Structures are given as C-alpha cells and as structure tokens.
Amino acid sequence: MCSQLYPLTRKSNAVSRNVGVTFGIFGAEVHKALCVENDFDTFVVSGDWREDAERSNPVTTMRNFREMVRQKQEAGANKILN
C-alpha cells in the first residue's frame, strides 16, 4: 500500500521553500489557490515507511545516543547519592 504525500511549497527567495505537508490533494490544491507563489510537489510514500524508518542508521544512532545519555545521568545521580 502506498500513500501520496504533498509537500507544500512557496516560490520565493526564502532559505527553505517548503512550508508544510498534507496527505490530501484537496488541501494541496487549496494551498496552491491561495497565492500565485504557492505550489506543491507530489511524492509516493510506501505503506511500511515506519518499519523502514525504525531500522534506519540515524534512528539507530539517536537511540544509542539517548541510551548513553541516560546511563551518564544515572551515574551522575549515583555519585550525588553516595
């Protein structure tokens, strides 16, 4: 199963042209109709994106970092108690 994802954009000299995202074409069309600078892109997103994201390197690295911080916080709390 796949879903359509519509990143909402604005044609300007801004650092980032992305201003939002929606899963509905109606919301994307409304955004485009509000201003001549507004537009949107279309991407297909896999239905199992959560499973893929859970196994990605950045997510694994963030989880490992979070565990390391937790361990350091516990070690610091133990020093204060002793």
N, C-alpha and C positions, 0 to 999 in steps of 0.2 A: 504494500500500500504506500502511495506517495501523496504528498500534500504540496499545494502551491504556496509559496511564500513571496510576499510583495514588499521589498524594501522601498519605503517612500523616500524620494529624493527631492532636492531643490537645486536648480541650475543657478549657481552663484559663485562668488569668489571665496566662499567660506572654506575653512580648513577641511571640514567634512561635509559632503553633500548629502549624507544620509540623515534623515530627520525622524524616522520611525519605521515601523514594520507592521504589517497586517497579514492575516491569513485569508482575507476575503477580497475578491475582486471589486465588490461594491465599495468597500472602504478605500481601496486604491484609486478607483475612478473618482470618488468624491474629493479625495486629496488633490488629484490632478485638476479637477474642475475649479478648485478654489483660487488658483493663481496660475498665470501663464508660466511662472518659473517652476511650478511643481510638476513632478513626473514620478514614475515608479518603474522598478525593474521586476523581473519575474524569475524565480528560482524554483526548482523542484527539490523537495526535501524528502528523503527516504523515511518511511514509516518507523523504522527501527533506529532512528538517529540517536535516541537516548542510549541504547546499548553501545553504539559506536563511540559516543562521547565519553561514556564511563570507562572505556578502555584506552582513551587517547593519552599520549605522553604528557601533555600539560595537566590533565586531570590527575594522573598518577603522581606527577611531581608535586602538585598542590596538596594532595592528600599526605604524601610523605613529609612535606614541609610542616603541615598542620600537626602531624604526629610528633615531629621533632620539637616544635614549639610547646606542645602540651607536656612533653617529657621535661623540658627545661623549666617550665612553670612549676611542675610538681617537685622537681629537685630544689628549686628556689624556695618553695613553701616548706619543704622538709628541713632546709637549713635554718629557716626562721624558727621553726618549732623546736629544733634541737638546741 
